[in-house]
Amino acid sequence: MFKKITILFIITTLASCSSSKPAIATTKKTAAIQKTRTASTKKPTYTKPIAKYPTTNNTTEVIQSTSKTVVTRNVITDYVLQYKDIAMGNMQKYGIPASIILAQGILESGAGKGDLAMEANNHFGIKCHKDWLGESVRHDDDSAQECFRKYTEASESYRDHALFLVGKNRYATLFTYEKDDYKAWAKGLRAAGYATDPNYPDKLISYIERYNLHQYDCQVTGKSYKPFDKPTSGKSSSTPTKSSSNANSNDPNLYEVQQGDTLYSISKKFNLLVDDLKRKNDLSDNALSIGQKLKVR
């Protein structure tokens, strides 16, 4: 009898040990799950972004074209380095000075940071015109919501700029100038009607001489190049010649034209139509001069 009781006790003990093992395994599994969940909720570590442009030579300037853009000298320098090869290629192929191409690109696109350049890859402010069949965007310029060409990438804008000048009869005179005569080209573009700003040639020449863009003309022509220490002609587009207010005029009926003004911007300021403003001042086109006084009332 005692032997049977002993055997029964051993069997009971073994059964009890066996049934406890799954409970231990279950506890470990639960701990593992909890550990995994804790790891998944840990926040990632972010590193500080690296500055896109060098901190030196970061004097700002304002570029006023189809939009007002504030950039640094480094941004302009980077822009030139990015597009100089395309500009020299277009000079070789189409006969347009690389310096002029780059200067127009800087001015018209705000060194790639202007609204049209960012939205439509349009680096030269070229409007749609009747022969344009591609995509377009609307943008305020001389008039409200004018049609401007849109490109898939900036290189297409550079190519279209060259074809635009080559294909329009009004620019034919430009191609009679020396290929590297950037001053003649700057003045010729304004005379042919590329821009209404009377200071357009001075602005182009200023960029060419301040950023030594003529060196790229010389690389194409094989001529020697001497860097400019200071611009010999042209005015910097970054420094307004007068205050943006109308402080120099005591007559409230007159407005003195400031740098960057257009007929459209002035008409909005005084709640006029562009046609009314032109009629009040006997203007036949949209050309304005800094210091010009306009009747606004």
C-alpha positions as CSV (number, residue, x, y, z in Angstrom):
1,M,0.0,0.0,0.0
2,F,2.8,2.3,0.9
3,K,4.5,1.5,-2.4
4,K,1.3,2.5,-4.3
5,I,1.0,5.8,-2.4
6,T,4.7,6.6,-3.3
7,I,4.2,5.9,-7.0
8,L,1.0,8.1,-7.0
9,F,2.9,11.0,-5.4
10,I,5.7,10.8,-8.0
11,I,3.2,10.8,-10.9
12,T,1.4,13.8,-9.4
13,T,4.6,15.7,-8.9
14,L,5.8,15.1,-12.5
15,A,2.4,16.2,-13.9
16,S,2.6,19.4,-11.8
17,C,6.1,20.3,-13.2
18,S,5.0,19.6,-16.8
19,S,2.0,21.8,-16.6
20,S,4.0,24.8,-15.3
21,K,6.5,25.0,-18.2
22,P,4.1,26.5,-20.8
23,A,3.3,29.2,-18.2
24,I,7.0,30.2,-18.1
25,A,7.3,30.2,-21.9
26,T,4.2,32.4,-22.1
27,T,5.6,34.9,-19.6
28,K,8.9,35.1,-21.7
29,K,6.9,35.7,-24.9
30,T,4.9,38.4,-23.3
31,A,8.1,40.1,-22.1
32,A,9.5,39.9,-25.6
33,I,6.4,41.5,-27.1
34,Q,6.5,44.3,-24.5
35,K,10.2,44.9,-25.3
36,T,9.5,45.2,-29.0
37,R,6.7,47.6,-28.5
38,T,8.9,49.9,-26.4
39,A,11.6,50.0,-29.1
40,S,9.1,50.8,-31.9
41,T,7.9,54.0,-30.1
42,K,11.4,55.4,-29.6
43,K,11.8,58.8,-31.5
44,P,14.4,58.9,-34.3
45,T,17.4,61.1,-34.0
46,Y,17.6,64.0,-36.5
47,T,20.9,65.7,-37.5
48,K,21.1,69.4,-38.2
49,P,21.0,70.2,-42.0
50,I,24.1,71.3,-43.7
51,A,24.0,74.9,-44.9
52,K,23.4,75.0,-48.7
53,Y,25.5,78.0,-49.3
54,P,28.8,79.2,-47.8
55,T,28.5,81.8,-45.0
56,T,31.1,84.0,-46.5
57,N,30.5,86.7,-49.2
58,N,26.8,86.6,-48.3
59,T,25.9,90.3,-49.0
60,T,22.3,90.4,-50.1
61,E,20.9,92.3,-53.0
62,V,17.5,92.8,-54.6
63,I,16.8,91.7,-58.1
64,Q,13.7,93.3,-59.6
65,S,12.3,91.7,-62.8
66,T,9.0,89.9,-63.2
67,S,9.2,89.5,-59.4
68,K,11.2,91.0,-56.6
69,T,13.8,88.6,-55.3
70,V,16.3,89.0,-52.5
71,V,19.5,86.9,-53.0
72,T,23.1,86.8,-51.8
73,R,26.2,87.1,-53.9
74,N,26.8,83.4,-53.3
75,V,23.5,82.5,-54.8
76,I,24.4,84.5,-57.9
77,T,27.9,82.9,-58.1
78,D,26.4,79.4,-57.8
79,Y,23.9,80.3,-60.5
80,V,26.7,81.3,-62.9
81,L,28.6,78.1,-62.1
82,Q,25.5,76.0,-62.8
83,Y,24.6,77.5,-66.2
84,K,27.9,78.8,-67.6
85,D,28.5,75.7,-69.8
86,I,25.0,75.9,-71.3
87,A,25.6,79.6,-72.0
88,M,29.0,79.0,-73.7
89,G,27.4,76.2,-75.7
90,N,24.6,78.5,-76.9
91,M,27.2,81.1,-77.8
92,Q,29.1,78.6,-80.0
93,K,25.9,77.4,-81.6
94,Y,23.8,80.6,-81.9
95,G,26.3,83.5,-81.6
96,I,24.9,85.1,-78.5
97,P,27.5,86.2,-76.0
98,A,27.6,83.9,-73.0
99,S,28.0,86.9,-70.7
100,I,24.7,88.3,-72.0
101,I,22.9,85.0,-71.6
102,L,24.1,84.6,-68.0
103,A,23.4,88.3,-67.1
104,Q,19.9,88.0,-68.5
105,G,19.4,84.8,-66.7
106,I,20.4,86.4,-63.4
107,L,18.3,89.4,-63.9
108,E,15.2,87.8,-65.4
109,S,15.1,84.8,-63.0
110,G,16.3,86.4,-59.8
111,A,19.4,84.1,-60.1
112,G,17.0,81.1,-60.3
113,K,15.0,82.1,-57.2
114,G,12.3,84.3,-58.8
115,D,8.7,83.2,-59.1
116,L,8.7,82.3,-62.8
117,A,12.0,80.3,-62.5
118,M,10.7,78.4,-59.5
119,E,7.2,77.8,-60.9
120,A,7.8,77.4,-64.6
121,N,11.6,77.0,-65.1
122,N,11.3,80.3,-67.1
123,H,14.7,82.0,-66.6
124,F,14.3,84.7,-69.2
125,G,10.9,86.2,-68.7
126,I,9.7,85.1,-72.1
127,K,6.0,85.6,-72.6
128,C,3.8,83.2,-74.6
129,H,3.3,85.2,-77.8
130,K,1.1,83.8,-80.6
131,D,3.6,81.2,-81.8
132,W,3.9,79.4,-78.4
133,L,2.2,76.0,-78.3
134,G,3.7,74.7,-75.0
135,E,2.5,74.9,-71.4
136,S,2.1,78.3,-69.8
137,V,1.5,80.1,-66.5
138,R,-0.1,83.4,-65.5
139,H,1.9,86.1,-63.8
140,D,1.5,89.8,-63.1
141,D,4.0,91.9,-65.1
142,D,3.2,95.0,-67.2
143,S,-0.4,93.9,-67.0
144,A,-2.2,91.6,-64.6
145,Q,-2.0,87.8,-65.2
146,E,0.0,87.8,-68.4
147,C,0.9,84.5,-70.1
148,F,4.4,83.3,-69.7
149,R,6.1,80.2,-71.1
150,K,6.5,77.1,-68.9
151,Y,9.4,74.6,-69.4
152,T,10.0,71.1,-68.0
153,E,13.6,72.1,-67.0
154,A,15.8,75.2,-67.0
155,S,17.9,74.0,-69.9
156,E,14.9,74.1,-72.1
157,S,14.4,77.8,-71.1
158,Y,18.0,78.5,-72.1
159,R,17.6,76.9,-75.5
160,D,14.3,78.6,-76.1
161,H,15.9,82.0,-75.2
162,A,18.5,81.4,-78.0
163,L,15.8,80.4,-80.5
164,F,13.7,83.3,-79.5
165,L,16.4,85.8,-80.3
166,V,17.5,84.1,-83.5
167,G,14.0,83.6,-84.8
168,K,12.6,87.1,-84.3
169,N,13.3,89.7,-87.0
170,R,13.4,92.6,-84.5
171,Y,16.6,91.1,-82.9
172,A,18.4,90.7,-86.3
173,T,20.5,93.8,-85.7
174,L,22.1,92.1,-82.6
175,F,23.8,89.5,-84.7
176,T,25.6,92.2,-86.7
177,Y,27.6,93.1,-83.5
178,E,30.8,91.4,-82.5
179,K,30.0,88.1,-80.8
180,D,31.8,89.2,-77.6
181,D,30.7,92.9,-77.6
182,Y,28.5,92.6,-74.5
183,K,27.9,96.3,-74.2
184,A,26.5,96.6,-77.7
185,W,24.3,93.6,-77.1
186,A,23.0,94.9,-73.8
187,K,22.0,98.2,-75.4
188,G,20.7,96.4,-78.5
189,L,18.4,94.2,-76.5
190,R,16.7,97.2,-74.9
191,A,16.5,99.0,-78.2
192,A,14.9,96.0,-79.9
193,G,12.2,95.9,-77.2
194,Y,13.3,92.9,-75.1
195,A,12.6,94.9,-71.9
196,T,10.7,98.2,-71.1
197,D,13.1,99.2,-68.3
198,P,15.3,102.0,-69.6
199,N,18.1,100.9,-67.2
200,Y,18.1,97.3,-68.6
201,P,21.4,97.7,-70.4
202,D,23.1,99.2,-67.3
203,K,21.9,96.3,-65.2
204,L,23.2,93.7,-67.6
205,I,26.6,95.4,-67.9
206,S,26.8,95.7,-64.1
207,Y,26.2,92.0,-63.6
208,I,28.7,91.1,-66.4
209,E,31.5,93.2,-64.8
210,R,30.8,92.5,-61.2
211,Y,30.7,88.8,-61.7
212,N,33.3,88.7,-64.5
213,L,31.0,87.0,-66.9
214,H,32.9,88.2,-69.9
215,Q,35.5,85.5,-69.2
216,Y,33.1,83.0,-70.7
217,D,32.9,84.9,-73.9
218,C,36.7,84.8,-74.0
219,Q,36.8,81.1,-73.4
220,V,34.6,80.6,-76.5
221,T,36.5,83.2,-78.7
222,G,40.0,82.2,-77.4
223,K,40.8,85.8,-76.5
224,S,42.7,86.7,-73.3
225,Y,40.6,88.0,-70.4
226,K,41.4,90.5,-67.7
227,P,39.1,90.4,-64.7
228,F,37.3,93.5,-63.6
229,D,38.1,94.8,-60.1
230,K,35.2,97.2,-60.2
231,P,32.5,97.8,-62.7
232,T,33.5,100.4,-65.3
233,S,30.0,101.1,-66.4
234,G,26.4,100.3,-65.4
235,K,24.7,100.7,-62.1
236,S,24.2,98.0,-59.5
237,S,20.6,96.8,-59.5
238,S,20.8,96.1,-55.8
239,T,21.0,99.8,-54.7
240,P,18.0,102.0,-55.4
241,T,18.9,105.5,-56.5
242,K,15.9,107.0,-54.6
243,S,13.6,106.2,-51.8
244,S,10.6,104.1,-52.7
245,S,8.3,106.8,-51.4
246,N,7.4,109.9,-53.3
247,A,9.2,112.2,-50.9
248,N,10.8,114.4,-53.5
249,S,7.5,115.5,-54.9
250,N,5.3,117.9,-52.9
251,D,2.5,117.6,-55.5
252,P,0.1,114.8,-54.4
253,N,-1.1,114.5,-58.0
254,L,2.3,113.5,-59.2
255,Y,4.3,110.3,-58.6
256,E,8.1,110.0,-59.2
257,V,9.1,106.7,-60.8
258,Q,11.4,104.6,-58.6
259,Q,13.7,101.7,-59.6
260,G,11.6,98.6,-60.3
261,D,8.4,100.4,-60.9
262,T,6.1,99.4,-63.9
263,L,3.0,101.0,-65.2
264,Y,1.0,98.1,-63.7
265,S,2.5,98.4,-60.2
266,I,1.9,102.1,-60.2
267,S,-1.6,101.7,-61.4
268,K,-2.3,99.3,-58.6
269,K,-0.8,101.7,-56.0
270,F,-3.1,104.5,-57.1
271,N,-6.1,102.3,-58.0
272,L,-6.0,103.2,-61.7
273,L,-6.2,101.2,-65.0
274,V,-2.9,101.0,-66.9
275,D,-4.7,102.6,-70.0
276,D,-5.9,105.5,-67.8
277,L,-2.4,106.1,-66.5
278,K,-1.0,106.1,-70.0
279,R,-3.7,108.4,-71.2
280,K,-3.1,110.9,-68.3
281,N,0.6,111.1,-69.2
282,D,0.4,110.8,-73.0
283,L,2.4,107.6,-73.0
284,S,2.6,105.5,-76.2
285,D,4.3,102.5,-74.7
286,N,5.2,101.0,-71.2
287,A,8.7,102.4,-71.0
288,L,9.5,104.4,-67.8
289,S,12.5,106.2,-66.5
290,I,13.7,106.5,-62.9
291,G,12.8,110.0,-61.7
292,Q,10.1,110.5,-64.3
293,K,7.0,112.2,-62.8
294,L,3.6,110.8,-63.7
295,K,0.1,112.2,-63.2
296,V,-1.8,109.9,-61.0
297,R,-4.8,112.0,-60.0
